[in-house]
């Protein structure tokens, strides 16, 4: 897998609300390894920041995306609601972001673009 594909996979993983769900995180992963939220994995965070570097046109845009990412990861605003937490495990990520991402419009736009790409095409673009 090329670096661009790796970065986009990190971004897609980090922005999928399912992977922050406490029920998901409390179940052991493969080989009995404890699961961690994407924002607790150095490699994933580095990939997200590299993706922002490539996607954004200037430092202000990068700063805004980081601010919106923190809001999502810390479950602030709309993300703290019971509905958002429940729907994170039952809705597709795109539907979830379309429903709950109104307070993070720039990040939501990127999420929908990234998660809408078929896996087979993300590695070739």
Secondary structure as GFF3:
##gff-version 3
##sequence-region A 1 125
A	DSSP	alpha_helix	3	14	.	.	.	ID=ss1
A	DSSP	three_ten_helix	17	20	.	.	.	ID=ss2
A	DSSP	alpha_helix	22	25	.	.	.	ID=ss3
A	DSSP	three_ten_helix	30	32	.	.	.	ID=ss4
A	DSSP	three_ten_helix	38	40	.	.	.	ID=ss5
A	DSSP	alpha_helix	42	55	.	.	.	ID=ss6
A	DSSP	alpha_helix	59	73	.	.	.	ID=ss7
A	DSSP	three_ten_helix	77	80	.	.	.	ID=ss8
A	DSSP	alpha_helix	82	87	.	.	.	ID=ss9
A	DSSP	alpha_helix	93	100	.	.	.	ID=ss10
A	DSSP	three_ten_helix	101	103	.	.	.	ID=ss11
A	DSSP	alpha_helix	105	116	.	.	.	ID=ss12
A	DSSP	alpha_helix	119	122	.	.	.	ID=ss13
###
